[in-house]
Amino acid sequence: MIETPGRPPTVVDREPPQATAEQVLVEMAAAPITPLDLLCATGTSYFGVPQTPYVPGVQGVGTVDGWPVWFPTTAGMRPGDGSMAALAAVPRADLVPLPDGADPVLVAALGLSAVAAHMALTWRGELTTGEQVLVLGAGGVVGQAAVQLARAGGASRVVAGARSAAGQDRAKQAGADAVVALDTDDVVELAARFEAACDGPVDLVLDPLFGVPAAAAARTLRPGGRLVHLGSSAAETCPIDSSTLRSRSLRLLGYTNNALTPEQRSAALTIVAEHAARGTLTVAHEIVPLDDVAAAWQRQASGAAAGRIVLVP
């Protein structure tokens, strides 16, 4: 439970939740610690200060009557509890059945991050067969998933950008054709690196970073190319120059999972889980017992974790 905004959660014993007529009780199997969980718990997000105490966890995987399901919650965004508990009361309409063979821990690690990668590539980015894709932040969960999903979606070449050496290694393991180090704030230099790694102009850029990497990536796009922006982990502003935008008639497209309908989210999560079950989609993750949540929470927040941390009972 989060007792005080800005402090790690603690493990407590309490009475099981009671399900309403529209809810079912889900027995938790795996719950990831995501950036959204960390943001909400600070009390400084655009959702405001959460009502405490509350159980964090904006998504999870569990079972209902023995059947595996994925489920979302609004923990930290609205009053109510999330997935990091032995039992969670979840609206029946929000449950997404998982296919046979889907590892609950891997599906939890992928979750909404992979949904964002899939929908940013397809729904917003309109990826078509044979296009070249540049994925920024490819060492993160969204980026790792995007590299693999771009390939699955028919991309002819997938180039990745990552900041740390470990992130670059994760991008390579995800199957990127080339990996560019994002270790400079020089837009011209970084654009030259992208150009050298790409096979001619790029059709689509997936950008969870913004800042200098996005500005440099925009310079690689072909006329009419698309840049889908879905995060600002590098910077809140971006030095994209007017001449690049206008001379190439580029399309800059914003993306957020919050814009998805429940039906879109469910369909996308199903696709992600099917890829996971087939062994065509994975991300770096580690498994931590729920009782060790405080230390795991701090490691995920500091960036010291080896991928997405997933809590298990």
C-alpha positions in Angstrom: 0.0 0.0 0.0 1.0 3.6 -0.6 0.5 5.3 2.7 2.2 8.6 1.8 2.7 10.1 -1.7 6.4 10.2 -2.6 7.3 7.2 -0.4 7.7 3.5 -1.5 4.8 1.1 -0.8 4.7 -1.1 2.3 3.3 -4.6 2.6 0.3 -4.9 4.9 -2.3 -7.5 5.8 -5.9 -6.5 5.3 -9.4 -8.0 4.7 -10.0 -9.2 1.1 -11.8 -6.7 -1.2 -15.5 -7.1 -1.8 -16.7 -7.3 -5.4 -19.7 -5.4 -6.6 -22.3 -6.8 -9.0 -20.2 -5.5 -11.9 -16.9 -6.8 -10.6 -15.1 -10.1 -10.1 -12.3 -11.0 -7.8 -9.0 -11.7 -9.6 -6.3 -13.8 -7.9 -3.1 -12.0 -8.7 -0.3 -13.8 -10.5 1.9 -10.9 -11.7 1.9 -7.2 -11.4 4.5 -4.9 -13.0 5.9 -1.7 -11.5 5.5 0.7 -14.3 6.5 4.4 -14.9 2.8 5.3 -14.5 2.7 3.6 -11.1 5.8 5.5 -10.0 4.4 8.8 -11.3 1.0 8.6 -9.7 2.5 7.6 -6.4 4.6 10.8 -6.2 1.5 12.9 -5.9 2.9 15.4 -8.4 1.3 14.0 -11.6 -1.4 15.6 -13.7 -3.8 13.2 -12.0 -3.3 15.1 -8.8 -2.5 13.8 -5.3 -3.9 10.3 -4.9 -6.3 9.4 -2.1 -4.2 7.4 0.4 -3.8 4.8 1.5 -4.2 2.8 -1.7 -2.9 -0.3 -3.4 -0.8 0.6 -6.4 -0.7 -1.2 -9.7 -2.3 0.1 -12.9 -2.4 -3.3 -14.5 -1.9 -7.0 -13.7 -2.3 -10.6 -14.7 -4.3 -13.1 -12.6 -6.9 -15.8 -12.7 -10.7 -15.9 -12.4 -12.0 -19.4 -11.7 -8.7 -20.7 -12.9 -8.7 -18.8 -16.2 -5.8 -16.4 -16.9 -6.7 -12.8 -17.6 -5.0 -9.4 -17.9 -6.7 -6.4 -16.3 -6.2 -2.6 -16.0 -7.0 -0.4 -13.0 -7.1 3.3 -12.3 -5.1 3.1 -9.1 -3.4 6.4 -8.3 -5.4 8.2 -10.9 -8.8 7.8 -9.2 -9.8 6.5 -5.8 -9.5 2.8 -5.5 -7.0 0.0 -5.3 -4.8 -1.6 -8.0 -3.2 -4.9 -8.9 -0.4 -5.3 -6.2 -2.5 -7.4 -3.9 -3.4 -11.1 -3.5 -6.9 -10.3 -4.7 -8.2 -7.4 -6.8 -11.8 -6.4 -7.5 -12.0 -5.7 -11.2 -14.9 -4.7 -13.5 -15.8 -7.8 -15.5 -15.9 -5.8 -18.7 -12.2 -4.9 -18.3 -10.9 -8.4 -18.2 -8.9 -9.6 -21.2 -8.6 -13.4 -21.5 -5.1 -14.7 -22.3 -4.3 -17.2 -24.9 -3.0 -20.7 -24.1 0.8 -20.7 -23.6 1.0 -17.0 -22.6 3.4 -16.6 -19.6 1.6 -14.4 -17.1 4.9 -12.7 -15.9 5.9 -11.8 -19.5 2.4 -10.5 -20.3 2.6 -8.4 -17.2 6.0 -7.1 -18.2 4.7 -6.2 -21.7 1.3 -5.0 -20.8 0.3 -1.4 -21.6 3.8 -0.5 -22.8 3.6 -3.1 -25.6 0.0 -1.9 -26.3 1.4 1.6 -26.7 4.2 0.3 -29.1 1.7 -1.6 -31.2 -1.0 1.1 -31.5 1.6 3.8 -32.1 3.0 1.8 -35.0 -0.3 0.8 -36.5 -3.2 3.0 -35.4 -1.3 6.3 -35.4 1.8 5.5 -37.4 0.0 3.5 -40.2 2.9 1.2 -40.7 2.8 -0.7 -44.0 4.8 -3.6 -45.3 8.2 -2.7 -46.6 8.7 0.6 -44.7 11.8 1.5 -42.7 11.3 2.3 -39.1 13.4 4.2 -36.6 12.7 3.4 -32.9 14.0 5.8 -30.3 14.5 4.7 -26.7 14.8 1.1 -27.9 16.4 0.0 -24.6 13.1 0.6 -22.7 10.1 -1.7 -22.6 8.1 0.4 -25.2 11.2 0.5 -27.5 12.1 -3.2 -27.2 8.5 -4.1 -28.0 8.3 -1.6 -30.9 11.4 -3.1 -32.5 9.9 -6.5 -32.5 6.4 -5.4 -33.4 7.6 -3.3 -36.3 9.3 -6.3 -37.7 6.2 -8.4 -37.2 4.2 -5.6 -39.0 6.3 -5.9 -42.1 9.0 -3.3 -41.7 11.9 -3.9 -44.1 14.5 -2.4 -41.8 14.3 -1.4 -38.1 17.0 0.9 -36.7 17.1 1.6 -33.0 18.4 4.4 -30.8 19.3 3.9 -27.1 21.2 5.9 -24.6 23.1 3.5 -22.3 25.3 0.6 -23.3 22.9 -1.8 -21.6 20.0 -0.2 -23.5 21.8 -0.6 -26.8 22.4 -4.3 -26.0 18.7 -4.8 -25.3 17.8 -3.1 -28.6 20.2 -5.5 -30.4 18.6 -8.5 -28.6 15.2 -7.3 -29.7 16.3 -7.7 -33.3 17.2 -4.2 -34.5 19.1 -4.2 -37.8 21.4 -1.4 -36.4 21.7 0.5 -33.1 22.7 4.1 -32.7 24.1 5.5 -29.5 22.1 8.5 -28.2 25.1 9.9 -26.2 25.2 13.4 -27.7 23.1 16.5 -27.5 24.3 17.7 -31.0 21.4 17.4 -33.3 23.6 17.5 -36.4 25.9 14.8 -35.1 23.0 12.5 -34.1 21.2 13.0 -37.4 24.4 11.9 -39.2 24.6 8.8 -37.1 21.0 7.9 -37.9 21.6 8.6 -41.6 24.6 6.2 -41.6 22.6 3.5 -39.9 19.5 3.7 -42.1 19.1 2.5 -45.6 18.0 5.8 -47.1 15.1 8.0 -45.8 13.0 6.7 -43.0 9.2 6.2 -43.3 8.2 6.2 -39.6 9.9 7.2 -36.4 8.6 6.0 -33.0 9.5 8.5 -30.3 9.1 7.9 -26.6 12.0 10.4 -25.8 11.4 13.8 -27.5 14.2 16.4 -27.1 17.3 16.2 -29.2 16.8 12.5 -30.3 13.4 13.4 -31.9 14.8 16.5 -33.6 17.6 14.4 -35.1 15.3 11.6 -36.1 13.0 14.0 -37.9 15.8 14.9 -40.2 16.0 11.3 -41.4 12.3 11.2 -42.5 11.3 11.1 -46.2 8.9 13.7 -47.6 5.5 13.0 -46.0 7.2 10.8 -43.3 5.6 10.3 -39.9 6.9 10.8 -36.4 4.7 9.3 -33.6 5.5 10.9 -30.2 4.5 9.0 -27.1 6.8 10.1 -24.3 9.2 12.7 -23.1 11.8 10.8 -21.1 14.6 12.8 -22.7 13.0 16.3 -22.5 9.6 18.1 -22.4 10.6 20.3 -25.4 12.2 19.5 -28.7 14.4 21.6 -31.1 12.8 20.5 -34.4 13.6 23.2 -36.9 10.9 24.7 -39.1 12.7 24.0 -42.3 12.8 20.3 -41.7 9.0 20.2 -41.0 8.0 22.3 -43.9 10.4 21.2 -46.6 9.4 17.6 -46.2 5.7 18.1 -45.2 6.3 15.9 -42.2 3.5 14.5 -40.0 4.0 14.8 -36.2 1.5 12.6 -34.4 0.8 12.5 -30.7 -0.1 9.2 -29.0 -1.4 8.2 -25.6 -3.0 5.0 -24.4 -5.6 7.2 -22.7 -7.1 7.9 -26.1 -7.9 4.2 -26.7 -11.4 2.9 -26.3 -11.7 -0.2 -24.0 -12.3 -2.3 -27.2 -9.1 -1.0 -28.8 -7.1 -1.6 -25.7 -8.5 -5.1 -25.3 -7.8 -6.0 -28.9 -4.3 -4.6 -28.7 -3.5 -6.5 -25.5 -4.8 -9.7 -27.1 -2.4 -9.2 -30.0 0.5 -8.6 -27.6 -0.4 -11.7 -25.6 -0.6 -13.8 -28.7 2.8 -12.7 -29.8 4.1 -13.5 -26.3 2.6 -17.0 -26.5 4.2 -17.6 -29.9 7.6 -16.5 -28.6 7.8 -13.6 -31.1 7.6 -10.8 -28.4 9.6 -10.4 -25.2 11.2 -7.7 -23.1 13.9 -7.7 -20.4 12.3 -8.2 -17.0 13.0 -9.6 -13.6 10.7 -11.3 -11.1 10.5 -10.1 -7.5 8.4 -11.4 -4.6 5.6 -9.1 -3.5 7.1 -8.9 0.0 10.2 -7.2 -1.4 8.1 -4.4 -3.1 9.8 -1.5 -1.3 13.3 -2.2 -2.5 12.1 -3.2 -6.0 10.1 0.0 -6.2 13.1 2.1 -5.5 15.3 0.2 -8.0 12.7 0.7 -10.7 12.4 4.4 -9.9 16.2 4.9 -10.0 16.7 3.0 -13.2 18.9 0.4 -11.5 16.5 -2.5 -12.4 17.5 -4.9 -15.2 14.3 -4.2 -17.2 10.7 -4.1 -16.0 10.2 -5.5 -12.5 7.3 -7.8 -12.1 5.9 -8.6 -8.6 4.6 -12.2 -7.9 2.9 -13.6 -4.8 
